[in-house]
Amino acid sequence: MNGALLRAVWLVLVVVLGLGSAGGGQGCPSCPPEGVWPEDSAFADRWEQINPYTTGLPVGAQAPAIPGVDYGEKPTVVVGAHDWIDPYWMPQLAQWAQRDDLQLVLIGCNLKAQYLEAIEQHLSGKATLITGLPDALMQCVLWRLAHPVPPPVVFLVSQTGVVLHTLRNFRFTRAAQYDAIISHFAAHWEPPPGALPHRFFWQGDRVPWPPVPLYTLEGEEVYLGPGTPRLIYVGQITGEKGELIFSQLEGLREAFPQVEFSWWLEKISPEAIRSACWYSFHYGPEEHRVPVDECIRELEGRAVERLEQWRALAEGPARGWRVLLDQDFRVSLFLGLVGHPAVMILDAEGYVKLPFTIYPARKVFQQDEGQWEIHPQAESELSRLLEEASSGQ
């Protein structure tokens, strides 16, 4: 276990159990002083926050025992939330909890009163709720849940207490898909065929090549496979921040012609558009509710516009990159995408040299004027990792 991961384990204990000032509202004990980058690595603070000990138990792990819950009684869905949970997800969770063919458990730690009230309103008497001290905090540690991974994290647990499937990054665009996964799990004790769990691969892990395709801008299917080292970037390439990051990556692309530099973009499927419009109309903020048919037409029009914009960028600043569309981010979430802009490096055999990591860029303010900057060691560290990926080290 490397130094960054050791610090990450300690950070989980600090943040989740309140062992330091992070739990007491006195600041962040692991954060550098304002205006100072971490010295040991451009990515150290990112790895401390998002790593295998904060993104939830992996598929195949043994689920921790939960008092009063028998995994063999019904298909079990465990929902974990740390620090916050969007109240707009409560109606969907309530629908799951009302089913007679599964049992739902919600683990919530460090939740403020407004989130606890929403949980009580929608789930009280329908689900097993673990939100009080010290049980919730200990369960968050056991299930590897910590800030800043966006909640909720959902685990599908087998009769024998094994994690079968995981879901993160809730969006209205994925709500119908998640409902379908839960319904199939409730009926068959397993996720539906072809459903990709939201996993997180760490340095040294070998990625199983996903069985679903990416797409070119012309709509051709592309499957990831061995034979080529690759850098994957998910994020904007326009705007002050995007241009700064992409400029650095473009310089690395020119220095490593043997590496495939790939820019991934989310292609929102027609099913996801319908899902977003239906769920936002029924459960979203009232001031943003739009009739479903009107919403679908609007989002379909935007999708066409985005595709044209991406084509222009592919012929312009992204010329030389492999631009691929990831439908509903299925492959990205499978590989461990938690937020963006993010970068990942794989060698030719699929071993992770750099897990999906938020790019180390930040906005520095001087006299109320902000300017984006990148960690001064980012380029050299990425160069070293690209060299390792290229040489098969």
N, C-alpha and C positions, 0 to 999 in steps of 0.2 A: 504494500500500500504506500503510495507516494505521499510527500509532505502535504500537498494540497488536499488530498483526500482525508488524511489524518486531521487536518484543520477543519475539514468539512464535517467530520463526525462530531468534533467538539462543538462546532457552530450549531449543529442540530440540537445538541444537548442544551446549549445556551439559549437558543431561540425557543425551543419547544418546552423545555422544563423551567425556563426562567432562572437559570443558574447565574446569570450575569446581568449587566445593565440593560441588555436588549429586552429582557423580560420585565424590567422594572421601569421602562420608559425613560431611561437616562442616556439614551444614545446607543450606538452600535459598537460593541467592543472589538469587532473584527474589521471595522471599516477604517480606511486611512483618513488622516486629517483632510479637510476640504482643500482641494487644489493639489493634492499629492497622490500620485499613482503608486500602487503597490510595487515594490522594488524587485521582488523575487521572480515574478512572471507577469506577462501581460494578461494572462488568463486566470491567474490564481484566484482572484476574488470571484470571478464567474464560476469557477469550479467549486468553490466553497459553498456557493448558494444553490447551484443546480448540478446534481451529481447522483449516483445510485442511492445515496442515503437521504435524499430529499424528494425524489420524484416518485416515490411509492414502491411497494414490493413488486418485484418482477414476476412475469408469468412463469409458473412452475414452482414458485416459492410456497412454503407451508404457511397458511394463514394463521396468525396468532389466535389463541383462544379468546373469545369474548363472553364474559359472564352472561348467562341466560340465553345464549344463542347456540342452537344445535345445527351444525352445518348439514347433517344428514337428514334433517326434517324436511326442508324445502330448498330449492335453489336460492342461494344467498347473494344479495347485492350489498356490498359495503361501500358507503360513500364517505370520503374523507375530505374535510375542509379545515384549513389552518388560516387563522387571522380574519378571513372574510369569506362570504359566499354570496353570490348575486341573488337577491330575492326573486328575480325573474325566473330562476330555475326551480323555485319551490313548487309551482304547479306541476311541472313534469315529474319531479321526484315524488310528489303526492300521488300521481297516477300510478307510478311503480309501486308505491307502498300500499295502495288500495287493492292490488291484485291478490287473489287467494292462492295463486300458484307459486308465489315466491315470498321471501322475507327480506325486508330492507333494514339495514343498520346505518345510522349516520353517526360518524365520529367528528366532533367539532372542537377544536382547541383554540384558545385565545380569541374567542369570538366576542365581539361587542354586543351590547344589549339589543341593538336593532336587528342583528342577524339571528340572535337567539329567539327573539320575538317572532320573526318570520318562520323559523323552524318549528316553533311551538304551534303557530297558527296552522301550518299546512301538514305537519307530520305527527303531532302529538296523538297518541292512541293508535296510530297506523304503523309506526316503525319503532325499532329500538333506538333510543337516542342516548348517546354518550357525550355529554357536553360539560359535565361538572368536574371539578378537581377532586382527586388527582387522576381519576380513571381516564379522562379524555387525553390528558397530556401523555400518560404512559402508552395509551393506544396509538397516539400519533407517532411516538418514537418507534413502537413495534411495527407499525405499518409504513414507516419511513416517509412521513408527511411533514413538510416544513415550508415556510415562506422562503423564496417568493414564487414557488411553483403555483400557477394559477389553479385555484380550486373550482369545482370539486374534482377529486380523483376517484374513479369508480373501479371497483374490483368485483369480478364475477368469481364466486368461490364454489368449488365442487363439493359433492357429498363427503369426500374424504378430507376436506379442508385445504385443498390446493387452489392457488390462484390460477384460473383458466384464461382470463382476459382482463385487460385494463383499458380504461378510457380517460382521456384528459382533454383539455382545451375545448370546453363546452362553447358552442355557438348555436344560434338559431338555425344556421345552415346545416348543422349536423344533428339537430334534435330528432328528426324523423328517422335518421339512420340509427341513432342510439336507441330509440323506441323499438325499432325492428330487432336490434341485437338483444335487448332485454326480453322481448316477447319470445324470441326463439330460445333463449336460455331458459326461460321459465317453463317452456314446453318440453325441452329436450335435455336439460342439464348441460348444455354446451353452447358456445357461440355459433352463429350460422356459418356455413362453409364460405370461405373467402374473406371473412371479416378479419382485418388486420388489427392486432392489439396495438396500443400506444406504448411502445417500449422505450428504453433508454440504454444505449450502448456506450460503454466506457472505453478508455484507452486500453488497447490490447484485445478487446472483444472482437470476435469474428462475426460479421453481420451475415445473417442468412439472407440470401437474395430474395427480395419480395416477389410474390407471384403475380402482382398486378402491375400494369404498365404505367409509364409516364408517356407524354405525348409531345411530338414536335409541334411547332406553330402551324404546320400543315395538317395536323391530325394523325400522323403516323405513330403507331405504338413503338415504344422503346422500353425494353426490359433491362434493368441493371444486372450486370453479371461480371465475372472475373476477367482479368486480362489487361485492365487499364487502371493505373492510379488516378484518382480524381479528387478535385476540390469542389465542394458543393456550396453555393452561396444562396441564401434565401433572404431577400430584402430589397429595398429600393436602390436604384442606381442614379436617381435624379434627386434634386434638392441638395442643399449644402452638405448634409450628413451623408446621403447616399453617394454623391459624387466623390466625396473625400474617401470613403471606404472603397468604392469601386476603382478609384484611381490607384490606390495601393495594391489591390488585388490584380489589376491589369498589369502593373509592373512585375508582379510575381509570375503572372501567366507568360509574359515574354521571357522571363528567366528560366521557366520550366516548361519547354514545349512538349516534353514527354508526358506531362500531366494533363488530363482532361479537366478544363475549368468549365463548370456547369452552373448556369443561373436558373434556379427553379422558381416558378410562379404558380400560384394557386388558380387552377381552372375550376370555377364553381359549376357543378353539374346542374342540369335542369331539375333534378330531384332536390338538390340542395337549395335551389332558388325557391321552389315551391315550399319546402320546409321552412325557410327563413320567413317567407311572407305569411304562411299560415300561423306559425308560432308567435311571430311578432305581433300579428293582429289580435290573437287571443290572449297572449300573456305579456306582451311588451308594454312599455310606457304608453299611457293613453295618448299623450301628445304626439307620439310618433306612429300611431296606428293608421295604416292605409288599407283600403279594400284590397283583398287578396289578388284579384285579377289585375288591378291597377299596379300593385306592387310587382307582380311577376313581369308585366310589360316593361316597367322601369328597370328592373334588375337585368332582364334579358338585353335591353338596349345598352346598358352600361357594360355588360360582358362583351358585346360586339365592339364597343369603343375601346375597351381595355386591350382586346386582342389586336386591334389596329395600332394602338400605341406601342405594344410590345414588339410588333413586327418592325415598326420604325426604329425602335431602340436596338433591335437585333441587327439591323442594317447599319446602325450608327455606332454609338459607343460600345455596344456589346458584340460588335463584329469580331469573330474569332472565338467567341464563347459558344458552348452548346446550350442553347436556350430550350428548356423543357417545361412543359405544363404538368403539374401534379394535381390530378383531379381530387378536389376537396381535401388536399394535403394528406391523402392516405399514406403515401410512401414517406413523406417527411415526418409525420407523426409516428409512424412505425419505427423510424430510425432515431427518434428522440427529440424532434423539434419541440421546444417549449415556448420560445418567443423568437423575434427577429428584430433587426438583422442578425443573422447567425451564419456560421461557417462550419463545415465538417470536412475532414480529410480521411480518405480511405486508400489503402494500398491496393495493388492489383489483385490480391486474393481476398479483399474485403475486410482486412484487419483495420481497426480504428486507430488512426494516428492522432486525430483530434476529434473528440465527440462534438456533436452539435453544440456550439458555444456562442452565446451572445457576443457580438463583436465589441472589443474594448474601445468604444468611442463615447465621448461625453461632451457636454456643452459647458464651457467655462465662461463665467460672467465677470466682466470688468466694467465698472461704472454703468451698470444696467444694460450693457451690450454683451450678447453671447456669441461665442465662436466655438465651432466643433473642433475637437482634436482627438487623435488616436494615441493610445499608449505608445510611448517611444520604442518599446521592445517588440511590438506586435509584428512588424515586418520581419525582423530577424528570427523570431520564434517560428513564424509560419514558414519561412524559408528553410529552417532546419527540419521541420516536420515534412515539408514537401520533398526535401532531399532524402529523408528516411523512406518515405512512401515510394519514391522513384527507384531507390536502390534495393528495396525489399528488406531493409534492416528491421 
